[in-house]
Amino acid sequence: MRLMGKKTLFNEIEFMKTLELEFEQMVRAHKSTIYTVCFMFSKDADEVDDLFQEVLINLWRGFKDFKGESKIETWIWRVSFNTCISQERKKKRTSRIPLEMGIDLFHDKDEDTRQIQMLYQRIHQLKPFDRAIVLLWLEGMPYDEIAAIVGITVKNVSVRLFRIKEELKKMSNH
């Protein structure tokens, strides 16, 4: 009986080592996806790093229960998205004082860069859910994957994208 307990413990330790290795490989393979989602919600490097850590915690918590009912990429997008949405809500409940350095280390006067910056400034004015949808679309994601990630129907993705584009057009006219 006692030997069986040691064997079970040994199997559990081996299982955890294997799980940790698989998790590490998954994170390495999809690190850019996680960062992409985090950057959807913040432009501040420290805040993005904090979001990344929160996403990793939530991915780890759900990793052993992932059943493969969706693609791993879709699951990662969804966990990342939901984590960032939750953090965004928490952030709104607390106040922060930004540190102003007085310099813009990323300033670029190129016209294309200026246009892209203007677009992203407008996108960041959208509600977090709409922001995520449009940024997933800008990443080239098909509607069915966007729907799976954010938890709405493909038709709803289409309708929301139309409304979001209209809202962004209105912002450019003001």
N, C-alpha and C positions, 0 to 999 in steps of 0.2 A: 504494500500500500504506500509506504513512504517513498519507494523508488518511483512509483507512478507519479507522485507529486513533483519530484525533481524533473522527470521527463516532460511533464506538462509545462513546468516553468521554463525548461530549456526550449521547448517548442514556442512558447510565448515570446521569449527573448529573440529567437531566430525570426519569428514572424515580424516583430517590431523593427528589427534591423533591416529586413527586406522591405517593409513598408516605408521606413525612413529613406532608404536608397531610391525606391520608386518615386517617392515624393520629391526628393532632391532632383532627380532627373526630369520630372514633370515641370518643376519650377524653372529649371534651366532652359527647357525647351519652350516655355511659354512666358518667360519673364517680360518680353516686350509687350505681350498682350496685357498683362497685369499693369504694367507701367502706363500703357495707352489709356486704360480705363481710369487710372489714378490721375493722369494729366487732364482727363475730361472734367475733373472736379476741382482741380486746383492748378495754379501756375506757380505756386510757391514750392521750391525744391524741398524744404523741410517738411511741409505738409504732405507733399507727394510721397516722401519716404515714410511718413507716419501712416498714410493710407495703405501703402504697399505692405507694411508690417501687419496692419489689421487684416488685409486680404489674405496674407500668408497664414495667419492664425486661423481664419475661418476656413480656408482651403484645407489646412491640416485637420481641423475638427471634423470636416466632412469627408476627408479622403478615403478612409477605410470603408465608409458606407456608400461610396460612389458605385453605382451598379452598372454603369455603362449604357443606360437607357438613352442617353444622348451622347453626342461626341464630347470628348474631354475638353475640346476648345470651347464648346458652347457652355459646358458646366463652369469652366474657369471664368468666362465672360460674365455669366450670371452671378456667380459668387462675388466676383470683383465688383460688378455693378451694384448688387444689393448691399455690399459692405460700404461702398462709397456713398450710396444714398443714405444709409443709416448714419454714417459719420457726418454727412451734410446736415441732416436733421439735428443731430446733437450739437453741431457747431452753431446752429441758429439759436439754440437755447443758451449758449454762453457767449460772452462778449470777448473780443480780442482787440488788442492795440497793435497795429502793424508797425514794424520797424522801417523807417524811411532812411535810405542811404543817400538820397539826393543824386544818384547817378543811375543810368540805365545801361547795364552791361550787355544787354541784348539788342540795343537799338540798331536798326538797319534801315537805310534810306532807299533801298531797292524798291521799285514800284510794286512788283509782284509780292514781295514780303510785306509791304504796307497793306496791300489788299487782303492778304491772308490774315494779317493781324487784326484788321478791321472786322473781318468775318468772324474770327474767334472771339473778339470782344463782344460782338452781337450775340453769338452763341452762348457766351457765359452769362448773358442777361436772361436767357430762357430759364424756365423751371428745370430742376435737375433731371426729371424724367424725360422731358422733351429734349434737353441738351444731350442726354445719353443716346436717344434715338437718332438724332441728326448726326452725332459724331460717329456712331456705328455705321450709318449710311455713308458718311464721308470716308470711312475706312474701307468701303467697297463691299460691305456685308450684304448678302441677299436678304430680302424681306423675311423669309422663313426663319433664318438664323436670328435676325433682330427680334422677331416675335418670340422665339424660344428663350432668348436671353432676358428680355424684359418682361415676359409673361403675359403677352397680349396676342390677339389673333393677327394673322398676316394682313387681313383687311384693315384692321385697326392701325397697323403700322403704316399702311398706305395713306389712310385718312389723316393720321397725325402728321406724317411727313408733309403732306400737302398744306396743312394748316401751319406747320412750323415754317415752311418756305414762305408762305404769305406773311407771317409775322416778321420774318427776317427782312422781307421786302419793305414792309412798313417802317421798320427801324432805319433802313437806308434812306428813306424819303424824309426823315426828320433830322 
